[in-house]
Amino acid sequence: MPAAARDARTGLIGPTIAATVCFAILVSLGVWQLQRLAWKEALIARIAARIHQPPAPLPPMTQWAGLKPDDYEYRHVAARGHYLPGEILVFRSSAPNVADSNIGPGYQVMTPFALSGGGTLLVNRGFAPLAWKDQPALRTAPPSGEVEISGLMREPEGRNPFTPADEPAKHLFFTRDPAAMAAALKLQSPAPFAIDLDADPAAKGWPHGGATELNIPNNHLSYAWTWFGLAATLVG
């Protein structure tokens, strides 16, 4: 073999190894996205099944420590008790699942609730516009006395680097964090979860119940095709 040809073939070894490694990485990313797709579809199916079930009794306080979010997230439950004074506002950039969905940013109104069987929890009574905070005329107070409520159990929300810092002293939060909210309100025996109250068609004023955010993005298939496409392009 001529020396020039041998040198040319030798010079291709490095790029070939690099291309093979990149190909393997791109394919593995595509496979990972397919796995994420299966997980997301199972999650969406589980949520759909839970939210349409009749409300079951809320787990008693003695079971709270052993609850895992995957076991209760979006579970439809009912509970008896009475509302306590105070509230926490959780900022939202838009109104989820309410009739006036074009009203822009506002708050989810979290109100403390004392359970008849012991313990307290935060109840998301629904969405209210920004003006709700400073205009008492827009407000609808929670019912007094013992009542039965129903809604969806919700796990604590995660944060990301762009989430603003909460302001517990002002009772203003940017994530749904039941533990931090309970501490700000000095609640006794608080639940590690919150409840999104069901919508009440007869209710007037703000907040509007049924404000659970159910639009769960599922773009994993398109991501998988992107990675596989890049791998095919590399081969080409």
C-alpha positions in Angstrom: 0.0 0.0 0.0 1.4 3.4 -0.9 2.6 5.5 2.0 0.2 8.3 1.1 -2.9 6.0 1.2 -1.7 4.4 4.4 -1.3 7.8 6.0 -4.7 8.9 4.8 -6.4 5.8 6.3 -4.5 6.3 9.6 -5.7 9.9 9.7 -9.3 8.7 9.5 -9.1 6.6 12.7 -9.5 9.6 15.1 -12.5 11.1 13.3 -14.1 7.6 12.9 -13.8 7.0 16.6 -15.2 10.4 17.5 -18.1 9.9 15.0 -18.9 6.5 16.5 -18.9 7.9 20.0 -21.2 10.8 19.0 -23.5 8.4 17.1 -23.8 6.2 20.2 -24.6 9.3 22.4 -27.2 10.5 20.0 -28.9 7.2 19.7 -28.8 6.7 23.5 -30.5 10.1 23.9 -33.2 9.1 21.5 -33.8 5.9 23.4 -33.9 7.8 26.6 -36.6 10.1 25.2 -38.6 7.1 24.2 -38.4 5.8 27.7 -39.4 9.2 29.0 -42.4 9.1 26.5 -43.6 5.9 28.0 -43.2 7.3 31.5 -45.1 10.5 30.6 -47.9 8.7 28.9 -48.4 6.4 31.9 -48.4 9.5 34.2 -51.0 11.3 32.1 -53.2 8.1 32.1 -52.8 7.8 35.8 -53.8 11.5 36.3 -56.8 11.1 34.0 -58.0 8.1 36.0 -57.6 9.8 39.4 -59.2 13.1 38.7 -62.4 11.5 37.4 -62.8 9.2 40.3 -65.5 10.0 43.0 -63.8 11.7 46.0 -62.4 9.2 48.5 -61.7 10.0 52.2 -58.6 12.0 52.8 -55.8 9.8 54.3 -55.7 10.4 58.1 -52.9 12.3 59.7 -51.3 9.1 61.1 -50.5 8.1 57.5 -49.1 11.4 56.2 -45.5 10.7 57.1 -45.5 7.5 54.9 -47.2 9.1 51.9 -45.2 9.4 48.6 -46.2 12.0 46.0 -46.6 9.3 43.3 -49.2 7.6 45.5 -51.4 10.6 46.0 -50.7 13.3 43.4 -54.1 14.3 41.7 -56.0 11.8 43.9 -59.6 13.0 44.3 -60.5 13.3 48.0 -63.0 14.7 50.4 -62.5 16.0 53.9 -64.5 17.7 56.7 -63.3 20.6 58.8 -63.3 24.4 59.0 -61.3 27.1 57.4 -58.9 29.1 59.6 -57.9 32.8 59.4 -55.2 33.8 57.0 -54.2 33.0 53.4 -51.2 32.5 51.2 -51.0 33.9 47.6 -49.1 31.9 45.0 -48.3 33.9 41.9 -49.3 32.5 38.6 -48.6 34.0 35.2 -51.9 32.9 33.8 -55.3 31.6 34.9 -55.4 27.8 34.6 -58.7 26.0 33.9 -61.1 28.9 34.7 -63.8 30.5 32.6 -62.0 33.9 32.4 -58.7 32.4 31.1 -57.7 35.6 29.4 -57.5 37.7 32.5 -53.7 37.4 32.7 -51.6 36.8 35.8 -52.9 36.4 39.3 -52.8 34.2 42.3 -53.9 30.9 43.5 -55.4 31.5 46.9 -54.3 29.1 49.6 -56.4 29.1 52.8 -55.6 27.0 55.9 -58.1 24.3 56.8 -58.4 22.4 60.1 -59.5 18.9 59.7 -62.1 17.4 62.0 -60.0 14.3 62.4 -56.9 16.2 63.4 -54.2 18.1 61.5 -54.3 21.1 59.1 -53.7 21.6 55.4 -53.5 24.3 52.8 -56.6 24.4 50.4 -56.1 26.0 47.0 -59.5 27.8 46.8 -58.8 28.7 43.2 -57.5 31.5 41.0 -57.9 35.2 41.5 -56.7 38.2 39.4 -53.9 40.5 40.6 -56.4 43.1 41.6 -57.9 40.7 44.1 -55.0 41.3 46.5 -55.8 45.0 47.0 -59.6 45.2 46.2 -61.7 43.7 48.9 -64.8 44.0 46.7 -63.5 41.2 44.5 -63.1 38.8 47.4 -65.3 35.9 48.4 -64.6 34.7 51.9 -64.5 30.9 52.6 -67.6 29.5 54.2 -67.7 29.6 58.0 -68.3 26.6 60.3 -67.7 23.0 59.6 -67.9 22.1 55.9 -67.1 19.3 53.6 -64.6 20.0 50.8 -63.5 18.0 47.9 -60.6 18.4 45.5 -57.3 17.0 44.2 -54.3 16.2 46.4 -51.1 18.0 45.2 -47.5 17.5 45.9 -45.1 20.3 46.6 -43.8 22.1 43.5 -40.2 22.1 42.6 -38.1 25.3 42.0 -35.7 26.2 39.2 -33.0 28.8 38.9 -35.4 31.3 37.5 -38.1 31.0 40.2 -38.2 34.2 42.4 -37.6 33.9 46.1 -40.7 33.5 48.2 -41.7 36.2 50.6 -43.1 34.4 53.6 -43.4 37.6 55.7 -45.8 39.0 53.0 -47.5 35.6 52.5 -46.5 35.7 48.9 -45.1 32.6 47.3 -44.0 31.6 43.8 -44.2 27.8 44.2 -46.7 25.6 46.0 -44.7 24.6 49.1 -47.1 23.4 51.8 -44.4 23.1 54.5 -43.1 26.7 54.0 -46.6 28.0 53.8 -47.7 26.2 57.0 -44.6 27.7 58.7 -45.5 31.2 57.5 -49.1 30.7 58.9 -47.9 28.9 62.1 -50.1 25.9 61.5 -50.1 23.0 63.8 -49.6 19.4 62.5 -49.6 20.5 58.8 -50.0 18.1 55.9 -47.1 17.6 53.5 -49.5 18.1 50.6 -52.2 20.7 49.5 -55.6 20.3 48.0 -56.9 22.0 44.9 -60.6 22.7 45.5 -63.1 21.4 43.0 -64.9 24.0 40.8 -68.3 25.2 42.1 -70.5 26.4 39.3 -72.8 28.2 41.7 -70.0 30.1 43.3 -69.7 33.9 42.6 -66.7 36.2 42.9 -63.1 35.3 43.3 -61.3 33.0 43.7 -62.6 30.5 41.1 -62.2 26.9 42.1 -61.1 24.1 39.8 -57.8 25.9 39.1 -55.7 22.7 38.9 -53.0 23.0 36.2 -53.6 19.9 34.0 -51.7 20.8 30.8 -48.8 18.4 31.1 -46.4 18.9 28.2 -45.5 15.7 26.4 -42.9 16.4 23.7 -40.7 13.4 24.2 -41.5 11.8 20.8 -40.4 14.9 18.9 -37.3 15.1 21.0 -36.6 11.4 20.2 -37.0 12.0 16.5 -34.6 14.9 16.7 -31.8 12.8 18.3 -32.3 10.0 15.9 -32.3 12.4 13.0 -29.1 13.9 14.1 -27.6 10.4 14.4 -28.7 9.6 10.8 -27.3 12.9 9.6 -24.0 12.0 11.2 -23.9 8.6 9.5 -24.7 10.3 6.2 
